[in-house]
Amino acid sequence: MGLFQQKPKGNAPKGGLFGQKPVIPEEKTDTSSEFNALGRKIRLLEDRYSNLHKKTTLNEQNMISYNKRSNNELKSINSEMLDLRRLIDNVDSKLLLIIKELKLCAKREEVELLKKYVNLWEPIQFVTRREVEMVVEDALDDRAAKKKKVL
């Protein structure tokens, strides 16, 4: 019976003018259907919560793996940059060395001046020491031979 229904007293007539009304325990059906509905809603909420939890866990794992990959890429980029800096420093030092050596080399004007002197002196016409000794010996031999003829 309902909470607010009154029980019939003693031999009082039951039902009134139109007869007795069937008594349906509405509270039981209402409360059980409400409990069932609440149970379904709770299960639905639990499923949604577990799905959200799985998605969150997956997102966290993806973020962790992405962070690891990005850190590895950053490390490799940094090492490549360091290598490039070393290479650039090496090239700079070699360029400075080349510049210093080029400053010590003769300039075009100096080379042209030397070329003019070489052409003026004609060193190809120069004689060697041996040739001079032979010419002197021949000259001395010729004098000695002329003196013997004269004597």
C-alpha positions as CSV (number, residue, x, y, z in Angstrom):
1,M,0.0,0.0,0.0
2,G,1.0,3.5,-0.6
3,L,2.5,5.7,2.1
4,F,-0.4,8.1,2.1
5,Q,-3.3,5.6,1.6
6,Q,-5.4,4.8,4.5
7,K,-6.5,1.4,5.5
8,P,-10.1,0.7,5.6
9,K,-11.5,0.5,9.1
10,G,-13.4,-2.4,10.3
11,N,-16.6,-3.1,8.3
12,A,-16.7,0.0,6.4
13,P,-18.0,-0.3,2.9
14,K,-15.3,-0.8,0.4
15,G,-15.1,1.1,-2.8
16,G,-17.8,3.8,-2.6
17,L,-20.3,4.4,-5.4
18,F,-18.5,2.8,-8.3
19,G,-17.1,-0.2,-6.6
20,Q,-13.8,-1.1,-5.2
21,K,-10.7,0.3,-6.9
22,P,-8.0,-2.2,-7.6
23,V,-5.0,-1.4,-5.5
24,I,-1.8,-1.2,-7.5
25,P,1.4,-0.7,-5.5
26,E,2.6,2.3,-7.5
27,E,5.4,3.0,-5.1
28,K,7.0,-0.4,-5.7
29,T,6.8,-0.1,-9.5
30,D,7.9,3.5,-9.4
31,T,10.8,3.0,-7.0
32,S,12.0,-0.2,-8.8
33,S,11.8,1.5,-12.2
34,E,13.6,4.5,-10.7
35,F,16.3,2.2,-9.3
36,N,16.6,0.4,-12.6
37,A,16.9,3.7,-14.4
38,L,19.4,5.0,-11.9
39,G,21.4,1.7,-12.3
40,R,21.4,2.1,-16.1
41,K,22.5,5.7,-15.7
42,I,25.3,4.8,-13.3
43,R,26.5,2.0,-15.7
44,L,26.4,4.5,-18.6
45,L,28.3,7.0,-16.5
46,E,30.8,4.3,-15.5
47,D,31.3,3.3,-19.1
48,R,31.8,6.9,-20.1
49,Y,34.2,7.4,-17.3
50,S,36.2,4.2,-18.3
51,N,36.3,5.4,-21.9
52,L,37.5,8.8,-20.9
53,H,40.1,7.2,-18.6
54,K,41.3,5.0,-21.5
55,K,41.4,8.0,-23.8
56,T,43.3,10.1,-21.2
57,T,45.8,7.2,-20.7
58,L,46.3,6.9,-24.4
59,N,46.8,10.6,-24.8
60,E,49.3,10.6,-21.9
61,Q,51.2,7.7,-23.5
62,N,51.2,9.5,-26.9
63,M,52.5,12.7,-25.3
64,I,55.3,10.8,-23.5
65,S,56.4,9.1,-26.7
66,Y,56.2,12.4,-28.6
67,N,58.2,14.1,-25.9
68,K,60.9,11.3,-26.1
69,R,61.0,11.6,-29.9
70,S,61.3,15.4,-29.8
71,N,64.0,15.2,-27.2
72,N,66.0,12.7,-29.3
73,E,65.5,14.9,-32.4
74,L,66.6,18.0,-30.4
75,K,69.7,16.2,-29.2
76,S,70.6,15.1,-32.7
77,I,70.0,18.6,-34.0
78,N,72.2,20.0,-31.3
79,S,75.0,17.6,-32.0
80,E,74.8,18.4,-35.7
81,M,74.9,22.1,-34.9
82,L,78.0,21.6,-32.7
83,D,79.7,19.6,-35.5
84,L,78.8,22.4,-38.0
85,R,80.2,25.0,-35.6
86,R,83.5,23.0,-35.3
87,L,83.6,22.7,-39.1
88,I,83.0,26.4,-39.6
89,D,85.7,27.2,-37.0
90,N,88.1,24.9,-38.8
91,V,87.4,26.5,-42.2
92,D,87.8,29.9,-40.6
93,S,91.2,29.0,-39.3
94,K,92.3,27.5,-42.6
95,L,91.1,30.6,-44.5
96,L,93.1,32.8,-42.1
97,L,96.2,30.7,-42.7
98,I,95.7,30.9,-46.5
99,I,95.3,34.7,-46.3
100,K,98.5,35.0,-44.3
101,E,100.4,32.8,-46.8
102,L,99.0,34.8,-49.7
103,K,100.2,38.0,-48.1
104,L,103.7,36.5,-48.1
105,C,103.6,35.6,-51.8
106,A,105.0,37.9,-54.5
107,K,102.5,40.3,-56.1
108,R,101.9,40.5,-59.8
109,E,103.9,43.7,-60.2
110,E,106.9,42.1,-58.5
111,V,106.8,39.1,-60.7
112,E,106.5,41.2,-63.9
113,L,109.5,43.3,-62.7
114,L,111.6,40.1,-62.2
115,K,110.5,38.9,-65.6
116,K,111.8,42.1,-67.2
117,Y,115.2,41.7,-65.5
118,V,115.4,38.1,-66.6
119,N,114.7,39.1,-70.2
120,L,117.2,41.9,-70.0
121,W,120.0,39.8,-68.6
122,E,119.3,36.7,-70.7
123,P,120.7,34.1,-68.3
124,I,120.6,31.5,-71.0
125,Q,123.6,33.3,-72.5
126,F,125.6,32.9,-69.3
127,V,128.4,30.4,-69.2
128,T,129.1,27.9,-66.5
129,R,132.3,27.7,-64.4
130,R,133.4,24.6,-66.3
131,E,133.0,26.3,-69.6
132,V,135.1,29.3,-68.4
133,E,137.8,26.9,-67.1
134,M,137.9,25.2,-70.5
135,V,138.1,28.5,-72.4
136,V,140.9,29.7,-70.1
137,E,142.8,26.4,-70.6
138,D,142.4,26.6,-74.3
139,A,143.7,30.2,-74.3
140,L,146.7,29.2,-72.2
141,D,147.4,26.3,-74.4
142,D,147.3,28.5,-77.5
143,R,149.7,31.0,-75.9
144,A,152.0,28.3,-74.9
145,A,152.0,26.9,-78.4
146,K,152.7,30.3,-79.9
147,K,155.6,30.8,-77.6
148,K,157.1,27.5,-78.6
149,K,156.8,28.4,-82.3
150,V,158.4,31.7,-81.7
151,L,161.3,30.1,-79.9
